[in-house]
Amino acid sequence: PMSPHTTNLEELKEFAQKIIDDEAASHGFTDEVSAKNYWANENGAESELKLGFCYLLGYGCSTDISKAKKHIANAATDGNAAAQYSMGVFYDYGVEVKVNVERAMEWCLKAAEQGLSDAVCNYGIMCACINKNPDAHNWLNTSAEQDCAKAQYALGWWYGMQNNFNEAIYWMEQAADQEYIMAELALANIYTNGPKHLHDYETAVYIFEKLAEQNDAIAQYGLAVCYVNGKGVNFDVKLTLDYLKKSA
């Protein structure tokens, strides 16, 4: 299975958009400019965060990543968890700062220690994938138990790397039940390429077919392999070539 990835800028924007939309709705703002101007004239970490997110998203103003980073950094320094989480992403991906994994983890940990669910998951993935910190299990387990699909996938991957496939499958299934595509593909991979006693080609084909219909190239390739080998389906050259063409 593919290793889990830390929160990227697009995912951070989705996180920011939800916060901005919820806040704008709670204040009854009818347009983006009014909301942005309100936060610009308010004091405190929460307003700094919202203003930073406005610049990040181009919400009521032109997108300005430099200004976004400035306001979000101010909010993070004042202890705002969402801002600290955001700063972790900035340092992880080099957004308006030089990439600095150590700083990224420091900021994310500050947010995670305040219980921000996205930060708990992200810090667990950082521990697992970046510095192989044994604390990864505890952080990922905490987030997975809160029904975070990304954390459930990451925890399944963590167990899989230790060849504990029973636990790996359990957590992958939890994430797959939420239609987390990486988990669904990981299960199909275990069922076709994992230990022989876990092989379940029919279930793998079911997963591949479902995702292939959604134009997932990995699933389409997986189906091609199943058809050329006659695993879980009858051998079929035409379908093999069809799915290979689709996946290309």
Salt bridges, closest charged atoms under 4 A:
GLU10 OE2 - LYS13 NZ 3.80
GLU11 OE2 - HIS5 NE2 2.94
GLU11 OE1 - LYS150 NZ 3.40
ASP22 OD2 - LYS18 NZ 2.97
GLU23 OE1 - HIS27 ND1 3.99
GLU46 OE1 - LYS50 NZ 2.39
GLU48 OE1 - HIS71 ND1 2.63
GLU106 OE1 - ARG103 NH1 2.97
GLU184 OE2 - LYS210 NZ 2.49
ASP242 OD2 - LYS238 NZ 2.91
